[in-house]
Amino acid sequence: MKSFKQFLVDFYHDEEGLTTVEYAVAGALVAAGVVAAFDYLGTEVNKSITGVGGELDTQNQANTYTATK
C-alpha cells in the first residue's frame, strides 16, 4: 500500500488532468465564439429585416397614394 506522501507525489506528476483542463478551455472558447457569432448575426439580421420592412412600407404608401388619385 502506498503512503500518503507517495500518493501526493504521484498525483502531482499525473498529467491526465491537463487534458481535462485543455478541453474545458477549448469548450469555453468555442462557446464564446458561438455567442459572438449569434450576437453579430442577430444585429445584421435585424438590420436587414428593418430595411425590408421600411422598403415595403414605402412601396405600400406609394401604391396607396397613386391608387387614390
C-alpha positions as CSV (number, residue, x, y, z in Angstrom):
1,M,0.0,0.0,0.0
2,K,1.3,3.4,-0.9
3,S,2.0,6.0,1.7
4,F,0.1,9.3,1.6
5,K,3.3,11.1,0.6
6,Q,3.7,8.8,-2.4
7,F,0.1,9.4,-3.3
8,L,0.6,13.1,-3.3
9,V,3.8,12.8,-5.4
10,D,2.0,10.6,-7.9
11,F,-0.9,13.0,-8.0
12,Y,1.4,15.9,-8.6
13,H,3.1,14.2,-11.5
14,D,-0.1,12.9,-13.1
15,E,-0.7,14.8,-16.3
16,E,-4.1,13.3,-17.1
17,G,-5.9,16.3,-15.6
18,L,-4.3,18.6,-18.0
19,T,-6.3,17.1,-20.8
20,T,-9.5,17.9,-19.0
21,V,-8.4,21.5,-18.5
22,E,-7.5,21.8,-22.1
23,Y,-10.9,20.5,-23.2
24,A,-12.6,22.9,-20.8
25,V,-10.6,25.9,-22.2
26,A,-11.3,24.8,-25.8
27,G,-15.0,24.4,-25.0
28,A,-15.2,27.9,-23.4
29,L,-13.5,29.4,-26.5
30,V,-16.0,27.7,-28.8
31,A,-18.9,28.8,-26.6
32,A,-17.6,32.4,-26.7
33,G,-17.3,32.2,-30.5
34,V,-20.8,31.0,-30.9
35,V,-22.2,33.7,-28.6
36,A,-20.2,36.4,-30.6
37,A,-21.4,35.0,-33.9
38,F,-25.1,34.9,-32.8
39,D,-24.8,38.5,-31.4
40,Y,-23.3,39.7,-34.7
41,L,-25.6,37.8,-36.9
42,G,-28.6,38.8,-34.8
43,T,-27.8,42.5,-35.3
44,E,-27.2,42.1,-39.0
45,V,-30.5,40.1,-39.5
46,N,-32.4,42.8,-37.5
47,K,-30.9,45.5,-39.8
48,S,-31.9,43.5,-42.9
49,I,-35.5,42.9,-41.7
50,T,-35.9,46.5,-40.7
51,G,-34.7,47.6,-44.1
52,V,-37.0,45.3,-46.0
53,G,-39.9,46.4,-43.8
54,G,-39.2,50.0,-44.4
55,E,-39.0,49.5,-48.1
56,L,-42.3,47.6,-48.1
57,D,-43.9,50.4,-46.1
58,T,-42.6,53.0,-48.6
59,Q,-43.8,51.0,-51.6
60,N,-47.2,50.4,-49.9
61,Q,-47.6,54.2,-49.2
62,A,-46.6,55.0,-52.8
63,N,-49.1,52.5,-54.2
64,T,-51.9,53.7,-51.9
65,Y,-51.2,57.3,-53.0
66,T,-51.3,56.5,-56.7
67,A,-54.4,54.4,-56.3
68,T,-56.4,57.2,-54.6
69,K,-55.5,59.7,-57.3
